[in-house]
Amino acid sequence: MASTGDWGKILAGISDAQVLALEQAAIRIPSSTFEESDLADFLANHMSDIGLDVRMMEVTHPAKPGKMTRQPIGRLRGTGGGPSLMLNGHMDPGVEMSGWSVDPHGAKFEDGWVWGMGAHDDKGGVVAAICAVEAIIRSGVRLKGDVLVCPVVAHKMGGAGTRALVKAGVRTDLAINMEHSANTIANVCVGIVMVRIKTKSPELFFRYSAEAKARYWNPIEQQCEIVRRIGPSLEQIPPGGWMTYVPHPELPGFPTHTFDTIHKEHYYQKNYTGMSSRECEIIFQIRTVPGQTLETVRTDVVRLLDGIKKDHPAFDHEMTIPANGIEDGWFQDPMEVSRDHPLVVALADGQRLASGAEPVVGAWGRLGNVGDGNILNAAGVPTVQYGAGDIRIYKEWPTPDERVQLKDLVTAARAVAYATSRLCA
């Protein structure tokens, strides 16, 4: 374990100027989903310059096999015998939208705030992680365990970059997912399951037999009944209602859902989906709590649909969970790591030391959000989500004019540096 003197050297090695320079450089390189290569190259060169062993991983688009992007893996090699740690954050901005009052790639710095697309979601987290490891290297402290810095691609495709790491066997003993959490330590996070339901009915014109009418229920009206039984979006599915779960004290208001898309074609109009005019399709997502699994959600949805069929014999449906098949990136298990886990304790102590305030541990800072940490935790790597950026400053999120306080980025870098030096000792 590093000494108090060593920790002092490490923390002193993280400056406002250092963090700001790297944050502004990262913001100024556009890095839309599956267009991260320029930023990947920049970060790879930077990590190599500060002393990490760097290799580049090619990642294939999950829906377009010919389309590729790349992500760097920086490794600080330990002397051996200690736990390994991954610092993971995504390079593609979490939110890309119009309506900015400043240049989204200008990296404006004013009154202590850094403005820009990805400022805290997630470029700021990646920057804090890199600055933390750089400070450890420059301090001369040698760790026993390896530290991997993994700026990943395609978070907005359900974490395709992190899934590629897992599939390739890139594993560590522990992980910190550098998602914005207002510098709280999120040891509990919801999961997500997306559900696709297609309803069908025979085509029927305005003159019909009684027999044909008995088999007919308009596909849109069938979807309306599904929506009615599930309930309003963004309201908690009540305990004892259509879902089976145990409420989690850290996740008030969950599980909940939103209806995302609904499509219906007609032969009078241009066809946009390829479906026949006899079909209607809805996709909705459920944000789940620990204890809920893909199978429990599937069982609950099947029970709800069976209830409709019992009451309405003309109900005709097909269901797919996850919505795009088992490889769908937008299925992630909820995650939870014990409050007394060494990972949580070390990061909380680092936050206390870096900020001078008592750390906040729990779901609050990531309430309702999923991150690539869900993927790592499901792969057997105990993970917390932690990073600078407080979305309470906005009237709503997502929003343009993303910004983060420099002091919070510096605090995050110092907290992660402290936790890393302690965990990998």
C-alpha positions as CSV (number, residue, x, y, z in Angstrom):
1,M,0.0,0.0,0.0
2,A,1.3,3.5,-0.9
3,S,2.4,5.6,2.1
4,T,0.8,8.9,3.1
5,G,3.8,10.6,1.5
6,D,3.3,8.8,-1.7
7,W,-0.4,9.7,-1.8
8,G,0.5,13.3,-1.3
9,K,2.9,13.1,-4.3
10,I,0.2,11.5,-6.5
11,L,-2.5,14.0,-5.6
12,A,-0.2,16.9,-6.0
13,G,0.6,15.7,-9.5
14,I,-2.9,16.5,-10.7
15,S,-3.3,20.2,-11.6
16,D,-6.1,22.3,-13.0
17,A,-4.0,23.2,-16.0
18,Q,-3.2,19.5,-16.8
19,V,-6.9,18.4,-16.6
20,L,-8.2,21.5,-18.5
21,A,-5.7,21.0,-21.4
22,L,-6.7,17.4,-21.9
23,E,-10.4,18.0,-21.5
24,Q,-10.4,20.8,-24.1
25,A,-8.3,18.8,-26.5
26,A,-10.8,15.8,-26.2
27,I,-13.9,18.0,-26.7
28,R,-12.4,19.6,-29.8
29,I,-12.2,16.3,-31.6
30,P,-15.7,15.2,-32.8
31,S,-16.3,11.6,-32.0
32,S,-19.9,10.6,-32.9
33,T,-20.8,6.9,-32.4
34,F,-18.7,4.8,-34.7
35,E,-16.7,7.9,-35.7
36,E,-14.4,7.9,-32.7
37,S,-11.2,7.0,-34.5
38,D,-9.6,10.5,-34.5
39,L,-10.1,10.8,-30.7
40,A,-9.0,7.2,-30.2
41,D,-5.7,8.0,-32.0
42,F,-5.2,11.2,-30.0
43,L,-5.8,9.4,-26.7
44,A,-3.6,6.4,-27.7
45,N,-0.7,8.8,-28.4
46,H,-1.2,10.7,-25.2
47,M,-1.3,7.5,-23.1
48,S,1.8,6.2,-24.8
49,D,3.6,9.5,-24.2
50,I,2.9,9.4,-20.4
51,G,4.2,5.8,-20.2
52,L,1.4,3.4,-20.8
53,D,1.6,0.3,-23.0
54,V,-1.0,1.0,-25.6
55,R,-2.7,-1.3,-28.2
56,M,-5.6,-0.5,-30.5
57,M,-8.7,-2.7,-30.8
58,E,-10.8,-2.7,-33.9
59,V,-14.6,-2.8,-33.2
60,T,-17.1,-3.9,-35.8
61,H,-20.5,-2.1,-36.0
62,P,-23.1,-4.5,-34.6
63,A,-25.5,-3.9,-37.5
64,K,-23.1,-3.0,-40.3
65,P,-20.4,-5.7,-40.6
66,G,-18.3,-3.6,-43.0
67,K,-18.2,-0.5,-40.7
68,M,-15.3,-0.3,-38.2
69,T,-14.0,2.0,-35.6
70,R,-11.3,1.6,-33.0
71,Q,-10.6,2.1,-29.3
72,P,-7.3,2.2,-27.4
73,I,-6.4,0.1,-24.4
74,G,-3.7,1.6,-22.2
75,R,-2.0,-0.6,-19.6
76,L,0.1,0.5,-16.7
77,R,1.9,-2.8,-15.8
78,G,2.2,-3.7,-12.2
79,T,5.0,-5.6,-10.5
80,G,2.7,-8.5,-9.9
81,G,0.6,-9.9,-7.1
82,G,-2.0,-7.2,-6.8
83,P,-5.6,-6.8,-8.0
84,S,-6.0,-5.3,-11.5
85,L,-8.3,-2.3,-12.2
86,M,-10.1,-1.0,-15.3
87,L,-10.9,2.6,-15.7
88,N,-13.6,2.7,-18.4
89,G,-15.4,5.6,-20.1
90,H,-16.9,6.2,-23.5
91,M,-15.6,8.5,-26.2
92,D,-18.9,9.0,-28.1
93,P,-20.9,11.8,-26.6
94,G,-23.9,10.6,-24.7
95,V,-26.0,13.5,-26.2
96,E,-25.8,15.0,-29.6
97,M,-28.5,17.6,-30.4
98,S,-29.0,21.0,-31.8
99,G,-29.8,24.2,-29.9
100,W,-26.4,25.0,-28.5
101,S,-25.7,28.6,-27.4
102,V,-21.9,28.0,-27.8
103,D,-19.8,25.9,-30.2
104,P,-20.3,22.3,-29.0
105,H,-16.7,21.5,-30.1
106,G,-15.2,24.8,-29.0
107,A,-14.3,23.7,-25.4
108,K,-15.1,27.1,-24.0
109,F,-13.8,27.7,-20.5
110,E,-15.4,30.4,-18.5
111,D,-16.0,31.1,-14.8
112,G,-14.7,27.6,-13.9
113,W,-16.9,25.7,-16.3
114,V,-15.9,23.7,-19.4
115,W,-18.5,23.7,-22.1
116,G,-18.8,21.1,-24.9
117,M,-20.3,18.0,-26.3
118,G,-19.2,15.2,-24.0
119,A,-17.8,17.5,-21.4
120,H,-19.0,15.2,-18.7
121,D,-20.7,12.4,-20.7
122,D,-18.1,10.8,-21.0
123,K,-15.0,12.7,-22.2
124,G,-14.6,14.3,-18.8
125,G,-14.5,10.9,-17.2
126,V,-12.0,9.6,-19.6
127,V,-9.8,12.7,-19.0
128,A,-10.0,12.3,-15.3
129,A,-9.0,8.6,-15.5
130,I,-6.0,9.4,-17.7
131,C,-4.8,12.2,-15.5
132,A,-5.1,10.0,-12.5
133,V,-2.9,7.3,-14.0
134,E,-0.4,9.9,-15.2
135,A,0.0,11.3,-11.7
136,I,0.7,7.8,-10.4
137,I,3.4,7.3,-13.0
138,R,5.0,10.6,-12.4
139,S,5.1,10.1,-8.6
140,G,7.3,7.1,-9.1
141,V,5.0,4.8,-7.1
142,R,5.0,1.2,-8.4
143,L,1.7,-0.7,-8.1
144,K,1.5,-4.5,-7.9
145,G,-1.7,-4.8,-10.0
146,D,-2.1,-3.7,-13.6
147,V,-4.2,-0.6,-14.4
148,L,-6.1,-0.6,-17.7
149,V,-7.4,2.7,-19.1
150,C,-10.1,1.9,-21.7
151,P,-11.7,4.8,-23.6
152,V,-14.4,2.8,-25.4
153,V,-16.6,3.4,-28.5
154,A,-20.3,3.1,-29.1
155,H,-21.9,3.6,-25.7
156,K,-25.0,4.7,-27.6
157,M,-25.2,1.3,-29.3
158,G,-25.7,-0.4,-25.9
159,G,-22.0,-0.4,-25.0
160,A,-20.7,-2.1,-28.1
161,G,-17.1,-1.1,-27.3
162,T,-17.2,-2.5,-23.8
163,R,-18.9,-5.6,-25.0
164,A,-16.1,-6.0,-27.5
165,L,-13.6,-5.8,-24.6
166,V,-15.4,-8.5,-22.7
167,K,-15.8,-10.7,-25.7
168,A,-12.0,-10.4,-26.4
169,G,-11.2,-11.5,-22.8
170,V,-10.0,-8.1,-21.6
171,R,-10.7,-8.5,-17.9
172,T,-9.7,-7.0,-14.7
173,D,-10.5,-7.8,-11.0
174,L,-12.2,-4.5,-10.5
175,A,-13.5,-1.6,-12.5
176,I,-14.6,2.1,-12.3
177,N,-17.0,3.2,-15.0
178,M,-16.3,6.9,-15.3
179,E,-19.9,8.0,-16.0
180,H,-21.1,11.4,-14.7
181,S,-22.5,10.9,-11.2
182,A,-21.9,14.3,-9.6
183,N,-18.8,12.6,-8.0
184,T,-21.0,10.3,-6.0
185,I,-20.1,6.6,-5.9
186,A,-22.9,4.7,-7.6
187,N,-22.7,1.2,-6.3
188,V,-26.3,0.5,-7.4
189,C,-27.8,1.2,-10.9
190,V,-30.9,0.2,-12.7
191,G,-30.9,-2.2,-15.7
192,I,-32.7,-2.0,-19.0
193,V,-34.7,-4.4,-21.1
194,M,-36.3,-3.3,-24.4
195,V,-39.4,-5.2,-25.6
196,R,-40.8,-5.4,-29.1
197,I,-44.4,-6.5,-29.7
198,K,-46.0,-6.8,-33.1
199,T,-49.8,-7.0,-33.3
200,K,-51.6,-8.4,-36.3
201,S,-55.1,-8.7,-37.7
202,P,-56.8,-9.8,-41.0
203,E,-57.4,-7.0,-43.4
204,L,-61.0,-6.0,-43.2
205,F,-63.0,-3.5,-45.3
206,F,-66.2,-1.7,-44.4
207,R,-68.4,-4.5,-45.6
208,Y,-67.7,-7.8,-43.8
209,S,-69.3,-11.0,-42.5
210,A,-70.0,-11.6,-38.9
211,E,-67.4,-14.4,-38.9
212,A,-64.7,-12.1,-40.3
213,K,-65.5,-9.3,-37.8
214,A,-65.1,-11.8,-34.9
215,R,-61.5,-12.5,-36.0
216,Y,-60.7,-8.8,-36.4
217,W,-59.2,-6.4,-33.8
218,N,-57.5,-3.4,-35.3
219,P,-53.7,-3.7,-34.7
220,I,-53.5,-0.2,-33.4
221,E,-56.3,-0.8,-30.9
222,Q,-54.5,-4.0,-29.8
223,Q,-51.4,-1.8,-29.0
224,C,-53.6,0.6,-27.1
225,E,-54.7,-2.2,-24.8
226,I,-51.1,-3.1,-24.2
227,V,-50.3,0.5,-23.4
228,R,-53.3,0.7,-21.1
229,R,-52.4,-2.4,-19.1
230,I,-48.7,-1.4,-18.7
231,G,-49.6,2.1,-17.6
232,P,-48.2,5.7,-18.0
233,S,-44.5,6.2,-19.0
234,L,-42.1,7.3,-16.3
235,E,-44.3,6.3,-13.4
236,Q,-43.3,3.5,-11.1
237,I,-44.8,0.1,-11.9
238,P,-46.6,-0.5,-8.6
239,P,-45.6,-3.4,-6.4
240,G,-48.1,-6.1,-6.8
241,G,-49.0,-4.8,-10.3
242,W,-48.2,-6.5,-13.6
243,M,-44.4,-6.9,-12.8
244,T,-42.9,-9.1,-10.2
245,Y,-40.1,-7.5,-8.2
246,V,-38.9,-6.4,-4.7
247,P,-38.6,-2.6,-4.4
248,H,-35.0,-1.4,-3.8
249,P,-34.6,1.3,-1.2
250,E,-31.8,3.0,-3.3
251,L,-34.0,3.2,-6.4
252,P,-37.2,5.0,-5.6
253,G,-39.6,5.2,-8.5
254,F,-38.3,2.1,-10.2
255,P,-38.9,-0.1,-12.0
256,T,-40.5,2.1,-14.7
257,H,-40.8,2.3,-18.4
258,T,-41.2,4.5,-21.5
259,F,-42.9,3.8,-24.8
260,D,-40.3,4.5,-27.4
261,T,-41.7,3.8,-30.9
262,I,-44.9,2.7,-32.6
263,H,-45.3,2.0,-36.3
264,K,-48.3,1.1,-38.5
265,E,-48.3,1.1,-42.4
266,H,-51.2,1.5,-44.7
267,Y,-51.4,0.7,-48.4
268,Y,-52.6,4.2,-49.3
269,Q,-49.4,5.7,-47.9
270,K,-45.6,5.3,-48.5
271,N,-44.2,2.2,-46.6
272,Y,-41.4,3.1,-44.3
273,T,-40.9,-0.1,-42.3
274,G,-41.6,-3.0,-44.7
275,M,-44.4,-4.2,-42.5
276,S,-47.7,-5.1,-44.1
277,S,-50.8,-2.9,-43.4
278,R,-52.1,-5.7,-41.2
279,E,-49.4,-5.2,-38.6
280,C,-48.5,-2.6,-35.9
281,E,-45.3,-2.7,-33.9
282,I,-44.4,-1.0,-30.6
283,I,-41.0,-0.9,-28.8
284,F,-40.8,0.1,-25.1
285,Q,-38.1,-0.1,-22.5
286,I,-38.2,-1.1,-18.9
287,R,-35.7,0.2,-16.3
288,T,-35.3,-2.7,-13.8
289,V,-34.1,-3.1,-10.3
290,P,-31.7,-5.7,-8.8
291,G,-33.4,-9.0,-8.6
292,Q,-35.1,-8.6,-11.9
293,T,-33.7,-10.6,-14.8
294,L,-34.3,-11.1,-18.4
295,E,-36.4,-14.2,-17.6
296,T,-38.5,-12.5,-14.9
297,V,-39.3,-9.6,-17.2
298,R,-40.1,-12.0,-20.0
299,T,-42.4,-14.0,-17.7
300,D,-44.2,-10.8,-16.6
301,V,-44.7,-9.5,-20.2
302,V,-46.0,-12.9,-21.3
303,R,-48.5,-13.0,-18.4
304,L,-49.8,-9.5,-19.3
305,L,-50.2,-10.5,-22.9
306,D,-51.9,-13.8,-22.0
307,G,-54.4,-11.8,-19.9
308,I,-55.3,-9.7,-22.9
309,K,-55.7,-12.8,-25.0
310,K,-58.0,-14.3,-22.4
311,D,-60.2,-11.2,-22.5
312,H,-60.0,-10.5,-26.2
313,P,-59.8,-13.8,-28.3
314,A,-58.9,-11.8,-31.5
315,F,-55.7,-10.5,-29.9
316,D,-52.8,-11.7,-32.1
317,H,-49.2,-10.8,-31.3
318,E,-45.5,-11.6,-31.6
319,M,-43.1,-10.6,-28.8
320,T,-39.3,-10.3,-28.9
321,I,-37.3,-9.7,-25.7
322,P,-34.7,-8.2,-26.0
323,A,-36.3,-6.1,-28.7
324,N,-33.7,-6.9,-31.4
325,G,-32.7,-10.4,-30.3
326,I,-30.4,-11.8,-27.6
327,E,-27.4,-9.8,-28.9
328,D,-29.3,-6.6,-28.5
329,G,-27.0,-4.1,-26.8
330,W,-29.9,-2.4,-25.1
331,F,-30.3,-5.2,-22.6
332,Q,-28.3,-4.7,-19.5
333,D,-28.7,-6.2,-16.1
334,P,-29.1,-4.0,-13.0
335,M,-26.0,-3.8,-10.9
336,E,-25.1,-3.7,-7.3
337,V,-21.9,-3.8,-5.3
338,S,-21.9,-3.9,-1.5
339,R,-21.2,-0.6,0.3
340,D,-18.4,-2.3,2.2
341,H,-16.7,-3.7,-0.9
342,P,-13.0,-2.5,-1.0
343,L,-13.7,-0.8,-4.4
344,V,-16.4,1.3,-2.9
345,V,-14.5,2.1,0.3
346,A,-11.3,3.1,-1.5
347,L,-13.1,5.4,-3.9
348,A,-15.2,6.9,-1.1
349,D,-12.0,7.6,0.8
350,G,-10.4,9.1,-2.3
351,Q,-13.5,11.4,-2.8
352,R,-13.3,12.5,0.9
353,L,-9.6,13.3,0.6
354,A,-9.9,15.1,-2.8
355,S,-13.0,17.1,-2.0
356,G,-12.8,17.7,1.8
357,A,-16.4,16.6,2.1
358,E,-18.1,13.4,3.1
359,P,-18.7,11.1,0.1
360,V,-22.1,10.1,-1.1
361,V,-22.5,6.4,-1.8
362,G,-25.6,5.0,-3.5
363,A,-27.7,5.1,-6.5
364,W,-28.6,8.8,-6.4
365,G,-26.0,10.2,-8.8
366,R,-26.9,7.7,-11.5
367,L,-30.6,7.3,-10.7
368,G,-32.3,5.9,-13.7
369,N,-29.2,5.7,-15.8
370,V,-27.4,2.7,-17.2
371,G,-23.7,2.7,-18.2
372,D,-21.1,0.4,-19.5
373,G,-20.4,-0.5,-15.8
374,N,-23.6,-2.6,-16.0
375,I,-21.9,-4.7,-18.7
376,L,-18.7,-5.1,-16.8
377,N,-20.5,-6.0,-13.5
378,A,-22.6,-8.6,-15.4
379,A,-19.4,-10.1,-16.7
380,G,-18.2,-10.8,-13.2
381,V,-16.1,-7.6,-12.6
382,P,-17.2,-5.7,-9.5
383,T,-17.8,-2.2,-10.8
384,V,-19.0,1.2,-9.6
385,Q,-20.0,4.2,-11.7
386,Y,-18.4,7.5,-10.8
387,G,-17.5,10.8,-12.4
388,A,-17.9,14.5,-12.6
389,G,-21.0,16.2,-13.9
390,D,-24.3,17.0,-12.2
391,I,-27.3,16.9,-14.5
392,R,-29.4,18.8,-11.9
393,I,-28.0,22.0,-13.3
394,Y,-30.1,21.5,-16.4
395,K,-33.9,21.9,-16.6
396,E,-34.0,18.5,-18.3
397,W,-31.5,15.9,-19.5
398,P,-30.5,15.3,-22.3
399,T,-30.0,18.9,-23.3
400,P,-27.6,21.1,-25.4
401,D,-25.0,23.3,-23.6
402,E,-23.4,20.4,-21.7
403,R,-20.8,21.7,-19.3
404,V,-18.9,20.6,-16.2
405,Q,-16.9,22.4,-13.5
406,L,-13.2,22.0,-13.8
407,K,-12.8,21.6,-10.0
408,D,-15.1,18.6,-10.2
409,L,-13.0,17.0,-12.9
410,V,-9.9,17.6,-10.8
411,T,-11.6,16.1,-7.8
412,A,-12.6,13.0,-9.8
413,A,-9.0,12.6,-11.1
414,R,-7.6,12.8,-7.6
415,A,-10.2,10.5,-6.1
416,V,-9.5,7.9,-8.8
417,A,-5.8,8.2,-8.4
418,Y,-6.1,7.6,-4.7
419,A,-8.4,4.6,-5.1
420,T,-6.2,3.1,-7.8
421,S,-3.0,3.4,-5.8
422,R,-4.8,1.8,-2.8
423,L,-6.6,-1.0,-4.7
424,C,-3.7,-2.1,-6.9
425,A,-1.0,-1.9,-4.2
